[in-house]
């Protein structure tokens, strides 16, 4: 078979990981074919990051109008036109979608085919009955909303993060099964737009993967806005009234009535039906593709990138994955994926942003510095002091992890991600001049407080005082 008869790199999946992988490989001179079964752009564009942030923006606007009186601004009436809100959501998608379109990919040198691809043997993909041959491949088919095996759930036309964007009119009551990042974001967004929202979470608290102190701030914010929260409760069954409404039965005997049910309990990898077993690609017990640190699968000519790898499921990491897998495949380099400093943000109000070591756990040799945001002047001026900054530092003062809770916490997290990735110390952060007043004063003031505490230690204080005395004595001797 001649080289012209096969693609240098086949990319299966046109989401963030697949798009970056395909463009990277094309820039490196490879002949690239990207196969996508639906629309290019992936979940982030069509079902995740873009529509959810557009919805939250509308919710933030409504909430801001309602609390304007705190600043002496009187708003007589706040009304929500839900169909127009959804028009805004879809307009945001439409504005961004050309960046990930087939035309943009082809302009970058990537060939694109729409259809269902399934591996049929070594170097062979069956594309809707057509044989496609390739030298190497990157699998980047992503993940889909997980659905728990709850009795009666299958009888209901429930919503997920994929389908909630099909709403045209606002339901009166929405029950959200799951209070992780997706559940809390969508729950708060819908609540601010006039929907009666109940969150049900089996873990003892909302945002169970985040610092407990951070989760508590979000819990208070949600309840203050009228969201009902039922934590530590599992759902035993769902009883449908019709195809959309019904009630959830909880393990404590309680019930939650709803007009629509939103399922937000996590995501599962899209690895079934791809023929991975025919090409020796191993899956773990949860269906994720087994990869090494270079994102190579158990087939040395097939790589994987993005949410199906079992690594943290974030669009920004998927893009990094795509670039790394493609360059390793095309150039034969040995770049390794780095997951110790992957930032994550929950876009509630207030936001929760975290990176690196968990700031909520106790570990030998690790100190956790906490700065409450009533000490942040920007928070005071905006009357949003119910937030905090926490830094996990080791005995040398190196920043190993951070959590920030407050407005624009995701932007604040940038320099903390750099600090964690490069082993910077609190004195390094404290030594940087920050603009005043900004939300970044939270991490900066936490670092400053740690440096001051170190300087106040008895041994350090004695040494500094000795130096000061010596300096004074030397200057006095040099006086004319």
C-alpha positions as CSV (number, residue, x, y, z in Angstrom):
1,X,0.0,0.0,0.0
2,X,1.5,3.4,-0.9
3,X,1.6,6.3,1.5
4,X,-0.9,8.2,-0.6
5,X,-3.5,5.5,0.1
6,X,-3.6,6.1,3.8
7,X,-3.7,9.0,6.2
8,X,-0.7,9.8,8.4
9,X,-3.1,10.5,11.3
10,X,-6.7,9.7,11.8
11,X,-8.5,11.7,14.5
12,X,-11.8,10.2,15.7
13,X,-13.9,12.8,17.4
14,X,-14.3,16.5,16.6
15,X,-14.4,18.1,20.1
16,X,-11.7,20.2,21.7
17,X,-9.2,17.3,22.0
18,X,-9.8,16.2,18.4
19,X,-9.8,19.6,16.8
20,X,-6.5,20.6,18.5
21,X,-4.9,17.2,17.7
22,X,-5.9,17.5,14.0
23,X,-4.8,21.1,13.6
24,X,-1.5,20.4,15.4
25,X,-0.7,17.4,13.2
26,X,-1.6,19.4,10.1
27,X,0.8,22.2,11.1
28,X,3.5,19.6,11.5
29,X,3.1,18.4,7.9
30,X,1.0,15.3,8.4
31,X,-1.9,14.2,6.2
32,X,-4.8,14.3,8.7
33,X,-8.4,13.1,8.5
34,X,-10.8,14.0,11.3
35,X,-14.0,11.9,11.6
36,X,-16.9,13.3,13.6
37,X,-20.3,11.6,13.8
38,X,-22.3,14.9,14.4
39,X,-21.1,18.5,14.6
40,X,-17.6,19.6,15.1
41,X,-17.0,21.7,18.2
42,X,-17.8,19.1,20.9
43,X,-19.7,19.2,24.1
44,X,-18.0,22.4,25.3
45,X,-19.4,24.4,22.4
46,X,-22.8,22.8,22.0
47,X,-23.8,21.6,25.5
48,X,-21.2,22.7,28.1
49,X,-19.0,25.7,28.6
50,X,-20.5,28.1,26.1
51,X,-24.3,27.7,26.7
52,X,-24.0,27.3,30.5
53,X,-21.9,30.5,30.8
54,X,-24.4,32.3,28.6
55,X,-27.3,31.1,30.8
56,X,-25.4,32.1,33.9
57,X,-24.7,35.6,32.5
58,X,-28.5,36.1,32.2
59,X,-29.0,34.8,35.7
60,X,-26.2,37.1,37.1
61,X,-27.9,40.0,35.4
62,X,-31.3,39.2,37.0
63,X,-29.7,38.7,40.4
64,X,-27.7,42.0,40.1
65,X,-30.9,43.9,39.4
66,X,-32.6,42.3,42.4
67,X,-29.8,43.3,44.8
68,X,-29.1,46.7,43.3
69,X,-31.0,48.4,46.2
70,X,-28.0,47.5,48.4
71,X,-26.0,50.1,46.5
72,X,-28.8,52.7,46.5
73,X,-30.0,51.8,43.0
74,X,-33.7,51.2,43.0
75,X,-35.2,48.8,40.4
76,X,-38.9,48.7,40.4
77,X,-39.5,45.4,38.6
78,X,-37.4,42.5,37.4
79,X,-39.0,40.3,34.8
80,X,-37.4,37.4,33.0
81,X,-38.3,36.7,29.4
82,X,-37.1,33.1,29.3
83,X,-37.4,32.5,25.5
84,X,-35.2,35.6,24.9
85,X,-32.7,34.2,27.4
86,X,-32.5,31.0,25.4
87,X,-32.2,33.1,22.2
88,X,-29.1,34.7,23.9
89,X,-27.7,31.3,24.8
90,X,-28.0,30.0,21.2
91,X,-26.7,33.3,19.8
92,X,-23.5,32.8,21.9
93,X,-23.1,29.3,20.5
94,X,-23.7,30.6,17.0
95,X,-21.1,33.4,17.4
96,X,-18.4,31.0,18.6
97,X,-19.2,27.9,16.4
98,X,-17.4,29.1,13.3
99,X,-14.0,28.8,15.1
100,X,-14.6,25.0,15.3
101,X,-16.4,24.6,12.0
102,X,-15.5,22.1,9.2
103,X,-14.6,25.1,7.0
104,X,-12.1,26.4,9.6
105,X,-10.6,22.9,10.0
106,X,-10.2,22.4,6.3
107,X,-8.6,25.9,6.0
108,X,-6.0,24.7,8.5
109,X,-5.2,21.7,6.3
110,X,-7.4,19.1,7.9
111,X,-9.7,16.8,5.9
112,X,-13.1,16.3,7.6
113,X,-15.6,13.5,7.2
114,X,-19.0,13.4,9.0
115,X,-20.1,9.9,9.8
116,X,-19.7,7.0,12.2
117,X,-16.2,5.5,12.4
118,X,-15.4,2.1,13.9
119,X,-12.0,0.4,14.0
120,X,-12.1,-2.7,11.9
121,X,-8.5,-4.0,12.2
122,X,-4.9,-2.7,12.4
123,X,-4.7,0.6,10.5
124,X,-8.3,0.3,9.2
125,X,-11.4,2.3,10.1
126,X,-14.9,1.4,8.8
127,X,-16.5,4.8,8.0
128,X,-20.2,4.0,7.3
129,X,-19.2,1.0,5.2
130,X,-16.2,2.7,3.5
131,X,-12.7,1.5,4.3
132,X,-10.3,4.2,5.6
133,X,-6.7,3.4,6.1
134,X,-4.3,5.2,8.5
135,X,-0.8,4.9,10.0
136,X,-1.6,6.3,13.4
137,X,-4.8,7.4,15.2
138,X,-5.9,9.7,18.0
139,X,-9.2,8.7,19.7
140,X,-11.0,11.7,21.1
141,X,-14.7,10.9,21.3
142,X,-15.1,12.5,24.7
143,X,-17.8,11.7,27.3
144,X,-21.6,11.9,27.7
145,X,-23.8,12.6,30.7
146,X,-24.0,9.6,33.0
147,X,-27.5,8.3,34.0
148,X,-27.8,6.5,37.3
149,X,-29.8,3.2,37.5
150,X,-32.7,4.7,39.4
151,X,-36.0,2.8,39.2
152,X,-38.6,4.7,37.1
153,X,-36.1,7.1,35.6
154,X,-36.2,5.5,32.1
155,X,-40.0,6.2,32.0
156,X,-39.3,10.0,32.1
157,X,-38.2,12.5,29.5
158,X,-35.5,13.8,31.8
159,X,-33.0,16.6,31.0
160,X,-29.3,16.4,31.0
161,X,-26.6,19.0,30.3
162,X,-26.9,18.0,26.7
163,X,-30.7,18.5,26.4
164,X,-31.5,21.3,28.8
165,X,-30.7,23.8,26.0
166,X,-33.7,22.6,24.2
167,X,-36.0,24.3,26.7
168,X,-38.1,27.1,25.2
169,X,-40.3,27.9,28.2
170,X,-39.2,27.9,31.8
171,X,-40.6,25.0,33.9
172,X,-42.1,26.1,37.2
173,X,-40.2,23.5,39.3
174,X,-37.0,21.8,38.4
175,X,-35.4,19.1,40.5
176,X,-31.6,18.6,39.9
177,X,-30.2,15.2,40.6
178,X,-26.6,15.9,41.6
179,X,-25.0,19.0,43.2
180,X,-21.6,18.9,41.7
181,X,-20.3,21.7,39.5
182,X,-22.9,21.2,36.7
183,X,-25.8,20.8,39.1
184,X,-24.9,23.8,41.1
185,X,-24.2,26.0,38.1
186,X,-27.4,25.1,36.2
187,X,-29.5,25.1,39.4
188,X,-28.4,28.6,40.4
189,X,-28.8,29.9,36.8
190,X,-32.4,28.5,36.5
191,X,-33.3,29.7,40.0
192,X,-32.2,33.3,39.2
193,X,-34.4,33.1,36.1
194,X,-37.5,32.4,38.2
195,X,-37.5,28.6,38.4
196,X,-38.2,26.8,41.7
197,X,-35.1,24.6,42.0
198,X,-34.3,21.7,44.4
199,X,-30.9,20.2,44.4
200,X,-30.6,16.5,45.6
201,X,-27.1,15.2,46.3
202,X,-26.1,11.9,47.8
203,X,-22.8,13.2,49.3
204,X,-22.9,15.1,52.6
205,X,-22.5,18.5,50.9
206,X,-22.7,20.3,47.6
207,X,-19.6,20.4,45.4
208,X,-18.3,17.2,47.2
209,X,-15.0,17.3,45.3
210,X,-14.1,20.8,46.5
211,X,-12.7,22.2,49.7
212,X,-15.5,21.9,52.3
213,X,-15.1,25.5,53.3
214,X,-15.6,26.6,49.7
215,X,-18.6,24.3,49.3
216,X,-20.2,25.9,52.4
217,X,-19.9,29.4,50.9
218,X,-21.7,28.2,47.8
219,X,-24.3,26.3,49.9
220,X,-25.1,29.6,51.8
221,X,-25.3,31.5,48.5
222,X,-27.7,29.1,46.9
223,X,-30.0,28.9,49.9
224,X,-30.1,32.6,50.3
225,X,-31.5,32.8,46.7
226,X,-34.2,30.3,47.4
227,X,-32.7,27.1,46.1
228,X,-33.8,24.1,48.2
229,X,-30.8,21.7,49.0
230,X,-31.2,18.1,50.1
231,X,-27.7,16.7,50.7
232,X,-26.8,13.2,52.1
233,X,-29.9,11.8,50.4
234,X,-30.1,9.2,47.7
235,X,-33.0,8.7,45.3
236,X,-34.7,5.4,45.6
237,X,-37.1,5.8,42.7
238,X,-38.7,8.3,40.3
239,X,-42.5,8.3,39.8
240,X,-43.7,9.8,36.6
241,X,-46.9,11.8,36.5
242,X,-46.5,12.2,32.7
243,X,-43.6,12.0,30.3
244,X,-41.9,15.0,31.9
245,X,-43.2,15.7,35.4
246,X,-43.3,13.6,38.6
247,X,-41.6,13.1,41.9
248,X,-38.3,11.7,43.3
249,X,-38.6,9.4,46.3
250,X,-35.7,9.8,48.7
251,X,-34.2,7.3,51.1
252,X,-35.4,9.2,54.1
253,X,-39.0,8.9,52.9
254,X,-39.2,12.4,51.5
255,X,-40.3,13.4,48.1
256,X,-39.3,16.1,45.6
257,X,-42.0,17.1,43.1
258,X,-40.9,18.5,39.8
259,X,-42.1,19.6,36.4
260,X,-38.8,18.7,34.8
261,X,-35.9,16.6,36.2
262,X,-32.3,17.5,35.4
263,X,-29.8,14.6,35.8
264,X,-26.3,15.9,36.6
265,X,-24.4,13.1,38.2
266,X,-21.2,13.1,36.1
267,X,-20.0,11.9,32.7
268,X,-19.1,8.6,31.2
269,X,-16.6,8.0,28.4
270,X,-17.9,7.5,24.8
271,X,-15.9,4.4,24.1
272,X,-18.6,1.8,23.2
273,X,-19.2,1.0,19.5
274,X,-15.8,2.1,18.4
275,X,-14.3,-1.3,17.8
276,X,-11.4,-0.6,20.2
277,X,-11.1,-4.2,21.1
278,X,-10.4,-5.1,17.5
279,X,-7.2,-3.0,17.5
280,X,-6.0,-4.0,21.0
281,X,-7.0,-0.8,22.8
282,X,-7.6,-1.7,26.5
283,X,-10.4,0.0,28.6
284,X,-10.5,0.1,32.4
285,X,-13.4,-1.1,34.5
286,X,-15.2,2.2,34.0
287,X,-14.8,2.2,30.2
288,X,-12.0,4.8,30.1
289,X,-9.2,4.2,27.6
290,X,-6.0,3.1,29.3
291,X,-3.1,5.4,28.4
292,X,0.4,6.0,29.6
293,X,1.8,9.4,30.5
294,X,2.4,10.1,26.8
295,X,-1.3,9.4,26.0
296,X,-0.4,6.2,24.1
297,X,-2.9,3.4,24.4
298,X,-2.1,-0.3,24.7
299,X,-1.8,-0.2,20.9
300,X,1.4,1.7,20.2
301,X,0.0,3.3,17.0
302,X,-3.2,4.6,18.7
303,X,-3.3,7.5,21.1
304,X,-6.2,8.9,23.2
305,X,-7.0,12.5,24.3
306,X,-9.6,14.2,26.3
307,X,-12.4,13.1,28.6
308,X,-12.2,9.4,27.6
309,X,-8.8,9.0,29.2
310,X,-9.9,9.1,32.8
311,X,-7.9,12.3,33.4
312,X,-9.8,15.4,34.7
313,X,-12.7,16.2,32.3
314,X,-12.0,19.8,31.4
315,X,-12.0,21.4,28.0
316,X,-8.7,23.2,28.6
317,X,-7.0,19.9,29.5
318,X,-8.5,18.2,26.5
319,X,-6.9,20.8,24.3
320,X,-3.5,20.2,25.9
321,X,-4.1,16.4,25.4
322,X,-4.8,16.9,21.7
323,X,-1.6,18.9,21.1
324,X,0.5,16.5,23.1
325,X,-0.9,13.3,21.5
326,X,-0.6,14.7,18.0
327,X,3.0,15.9,18.4
328,X,4.0,12.6,20.0
329,X,2.4,10.6,17.2
330,X,3.7,12.7,14.3
331,X,7.1,13.7,15.5
332,X,7.9,10.7,17.7
333,X,8.7,12.9,20.6
334,X,8.1,11.8,24.2
335,X,6.1,14.6,25.8
336,X,4.3,13.6,29.0
337,X,1.0,15.0,30.2
338,X,1.1,17.0,33.5
339,X,-2.0,16.8,35.7
340,X,-0.7,18.1,39.0
341,X,-1.6,21.7,38.3
342,X,-4.8,21.5,36.2
343,X,-7.1,24.4,37.2
344,X,-10.8,23.9,37.6
345,X,-13.6,26.4,38.1
346,X,-17.2,26.1,39.2
347,X,-19.0,29.1,37.7
348,X,-21.6,29.7,40.4
349,X,-21.9,33.0,42.2
350,X,-19.5,33.1,43.9
351,X,-17.2,31.1,41.7
352,X,-15.0,28.3,43.2
353,X,-11.6,28.0,41.6
354,X,-9.0,25.4,42.6
355,X,-5.7,24.0,41.5
356,X,-3.2,21.5,42.8
357,X,-3.2,20.0,46.2
358,X,-6.6,19.8,48.0
359,X,-6.7,22.7,50.5
360,X,-9.3,21.0,52.6
361,X,-7.4,17.9,53.6
362,X,-4.8,17.4,56.4
363,X,-1.4,16.2,55.5
364,X,1.9,16.0,57.4
365,X,4.2,18.9,56.6
366,X,1.4,20.9,54.9
367,X,0.0,24.2,56.2
368,X,-3.2,25.7,54.9
369,X,-3.4,29.5,54.9
370,X,-6.9,31.0,54.9
371,X,-7.8,34.6,54.2
372,X,-11.4,35.5,54.6
373,X,-12.5,38.0,52.0
374,X,-13.8,40.6,54.4
375,X,-10.1,41.5,54.4
376,X,-10.1,42.0,50.7
377,X,-10.9,45.7,49.9
378,X,-12.4,45.0,46.5
379,X,-14.8,42.5,48.1
380,X,-15.8,45.2,50.6
381,X,-16.4,47.8,47.9
382,X,-18.7,45.4,46.0
383,X,-20.4,44.0,49.1
384,X,-19.4,40.5,48.4
385,X,-17.2,39.5,51.3
386,X,-18.6,36.0,51.8
387,X,-15.6,34.4,50.1
388,X,-12.1,33.1,50.9
389,X,-8.7,32.2,49.6
390,X,-6.8,29.1,50.8
391,X,-3.2,28.2,50.0
392,X,-1.6,24.8,50.8
393,X,2.1,25.3,51.4
394,X,4.9,23.0,52.5
395,X,7.6,23.6,55.1
396,X,9.6,25.6,52.6
397,X,6.7,27.9,51.8
398,X,6.1,26.4,48.3
399,X,2.5,26.8,47.1
400,X,1.2,23.3,46.4
401,X,-2.5,24.0,46.0
402,X,-5.0,26.8,46.1
403,X,-8.7,27.4,46.4
404,X,-10.4,30.8,45.8
405,X,-14.1,31.5,46.3
406,X,-15.4,34.8,45.1
407,X,-16.3,36.8,41.9
408,X,-14.0,36.1,39.0
409,X,-12.1,33.4,41.0
410,X,-11.3,31.7,37.7
411,X,-9.3,34.7,36.6
412,X,-7.6,35.0,40.0
413,X,-6.5,31.4,39.7
414,X,-4.1,32.0,36.8
415,X,-1.1,33.1,38.8
416,X,-1.8,30.4,41.4
417,X,-1.7,27.8,38.7
418,X,1.7,29.1,37.7
419,X,2.9,29.1,41.3
420,X,1.8,25.5,41.8
421,X,3.3,24.3,38.5
422,X,6.7,25.9,39.0
423,X,7.0,25.5,42.8
424,X,6.9,29.2,43.7
425,X,6.9,30.1,47.4
426,X,4.6,32.5,49.2
427,X,7.5,35.0,49.3
428,X,7.6,34.9,45.5
429,X,3.9,35.7,45.2
430,X,4.2,38.4,48.0
431,X,7.1,40.0,46.1
432,X,5.0,40.7,43.0
433,X,3.4,44.1,42.8
434,X,-0.4,43.7,42.3
435,X,-2.8,46.3,41.1
436,X,-5.1,47.7,43.8
437,X,-7.9,47.0,44.5
438,X,-8.5,43.7,42.7
439,X,-9.8,40.3,43.6
440,X,-6.2,39.1,43.3
441,X,-5.6,40.8,46.6
442,X,-6.9,37.6,48.2
443,X,-4.0,35.3,47.2
444,X,-1.5,38.2,47.5
445,X,-2.6,39.1,51.1
446,X,-2.6,35.4,52.1
447,X,1.0,35.2,50.8
448,X,2.0,38.4,52.6
449,X,0.5,37.1,55.8
450,X,2.5,34.0,55.5
451,X,5.7,35.9,54.9
452,X,5.0,38.2,57.9
453,X,4.4,35.1,60.0
454,X,7.7,33.6,59.0
455,X,9.5,36.8,59.8
456,X,7.8,36.9,63.2
457,X,9.2,33.5,64.2
458,X,11.5,33.9,67.2
459,X,14.7,32.7,65.5
460,X,14.1,34.8,62.4
461,X,13.1,37.8,64.5
462,X,16.3,37.6,66.6
463,X,18.4,37.4,63.5
464,X,16.7,40.3,61.8
465,X,17.0,42.5,64.9
466,X,20.7,41.6,65.1
467,X,21.2,42.7,61.6
468,X,19.3,45.9,62.2
469,X,21.5,46.7,65.3
470,X,24.6,46.0,63.4
471,X,23.5,48.3,60.6
472,X,22.7,51.1,63.1
473,X,26.1,50.7,64.8
474,X,27.9,50.8,61.4
475,X,26.0,54.0,60.3
476,X,26.7,55.7,63.7
477,X,30.4,55.1,63.3
478,X,30.4,56.7,59.9
479,X,28.7,59.9,61.0
480,X,31.0,62.9,60.5
